[in-house]
């Protein structure tokens, strides 16, 4: 909080839980999903930036490839489709740095422009951990010459942890200014998350963050 007035709530650990200048990450949809099936959000998300999608696939003991396709546009995100090469299902929640008037009693905060940034009726989201310690495992090359590098981290869900999949199918730029396509796999049999990066020239350096979160109480 930069100003000398307003509200700031600090937790026992010293982190800022609530600040009258900044929106909290709040939940606009939660439930279950099935791959390839589109669903509508329980509340339209009016942020300019895309919402964050967190998933927890059911452990089917196999190899699941997945990503997400959002429905709508800036200012009116209305739904999503969890996509993948194999049929799977699991739990999901969708969140944004925004709020809506939902509580019939409690507390609301507005910023200096009059924008609602917190409503006590909205369920908040807590980031639980970030992993960047990807292990390079191997490289493959297809008949057209495209090179795919493979990386892994341990698949170790804490209680209530969900994985943010927004960047699972987001193109990356390499230092050589070439686009690299990405892919995310849940390898339940091996107990790891796998990430692939494909391009015609492909450095092995890889530091994309794997972000986990959970619903607050």
N, C-alpha and C positions, 0 to 999 in steps of 0.2 A: 504494500500500500504506500504510494508515494505522497499522498496528501496528509495533512494534519487533522483531517476530520473524516468521518465515516465509521465503518465497522470492520473490525478484523478479529477473527476467532483463531486462536492458536491451540493446537492439540498438546497433550501431555509430552509428546516427543519433540515439541518445538516447531513442528511444521504448520504452515498456514492452512487451516481447513476452510475458511470462508473469508472473502475480502470484498468490500462493497465496490471495488473498481473492476473486478474481473469475474466473468461467468465461471461457474463450476461445470464440470463435465457431468451431464445429466442424461438419464435413460429415457428414450422416446419409444422404444419397442423392446419387448422381451418375450421369449417363448421357445418354440422348437422350429426346426427347419428340416426339409428334405431336399437333397441336391437336385437342381434343375427345376424346382418348383418356385415360381415367383410368389411373393407375399407382400401385402401392404403394411406399412408401419401403423401402429396403433395411434400415432399422432404425426401429422406432417411436420417435417423439420425445415425451418425457414432460414437456416444459416446459408451464407454464400458458399462456404467451404463444405465439401462432402462430409457426411457423418462418419463416425468410426464404428466399424462392425467387428464384434467379438464373438468367436464361436468356440464351442467345446464339442467336437465330434464324439459320437458314441464309439467306444472301443470295439471294433469288429474283428480284431486280431489280424488285420491285413494292411494293405497299402492304399491310402486315400490321397488323391490329388484334389486340391480345391482352391477356389478363389471367390471373388464376389463381383457382381455387376449391379450397380445402383440404378434405380428407376427414378426419373425426375430430372431436375436441373437446379442450378443455384437459386436458392430462395424457396424452393418447393421440392424437397426430396420426399418421395411418397412410398418407396418400397425398394426391394432388392431381390436378387436371385443368387443363391450360393451355387456355384458351378463346380464341376469336377469331372474327371474321366471315369469315375466309378460311382455307383449308387451308394449313398450314405445319408445319415441323418444325425441330428444332435441338438444341442441347446444353443441359443443365440441371444444377444442383446445388441441394440444399436443406440449410440449415444452421440451427443453434440455439446459443444460449449455454448449452451443456450438454456432457456427455461420457458415455462408457460404457466399461466395462472390456473392451478388445479386444486389447491388446498382450500377448504371452506374455513379453516382457521389455521393459525401458525404465524409464519413470518415471510415477508417478501422484501427483496432489495431491488432498487433501480440504480443505474449508474447516472453520471452527471448529465447524460443526454436524454434521460427518461426511459432507457431501454431496461426491460426486466431482466435481471441477471440471476435471480435466485428465488425459488418458491419452495417452501418446506414440504410441499406435497410431491415434489419431483424426487425420484430416487437417484442418488448420486452414484458415480463410478469412481473406483479407486484403482490407480495403477499399482500393481503389486511388484513387478520386477521387469528388468530389461536385460536381455542376453545378447552379447556380441561375440562370444567365444566360439564361433563356428569352426569346426574342424574340416579342412579340405580332405575329401575322401578319394575322388577319382575324376578322370576326364574321359568323355566319350566323343566320337566324331561321326556324323552321319555321311551319307553318300554325296551330299552337296557340299561338304566341307565345313558345315557349321559345327562349332565346338561347344560342348556343354560341360561345365564344371559343376561338381556336386559337393555339397557341404552338409554337415549335420551338427545338431546339438542334442543333448539328452532330453527326452520327452518326459519331463518330471512335473506334472501338474500339482500345484499346491491345492489346498482346500478352497474350492470355489474359483480357481483360476480359469480364465478364458484367454484365447489367443487372438490378437488383433490382426485381421487378414487383409486390411486395405492395401498393403504393399505387396501382397502375394502375387499379383499379376501386373504390377506396375513396371513399365520399362525403365531400365537404368542406363545411365551414360557412363562409358568407360573413360579413362584418361586419354585414350586415343580418339575421343569424340565419336565413337561408334555406339549405336544403341544395342543394349543387351536385354533380351527377354527373360522373364523370371518364372519360376514355378515353385509351389509349396506342396510338400507331401507329409502326411502323418504316417509314419512307419511304426504301427503299433507292435508288430511282430518283433522288430529290432529295438523298440523302446526309444526311438529318436525322431526328431523333426528333421526333414531333409529339405534343402533349398537348392534349386538348380538355376544356373545363369547360362544363357546361350547366345553366342554371337559368332561372326566369322573370324574375328580375332578376340581372344578372351583371356585377360590376365587372371591369375588365381587369387589376387588380393580381394578380400570380401569382408565388409564390416557392417552390413545392414543390420539394424536393430530388430530383434524379436521382442515384441512388447506384449506383456500380459496384464490383465486387469480383472476386476471382479465387481459385482454389485455391492454398494454400500448398504448398511442397515438403516 
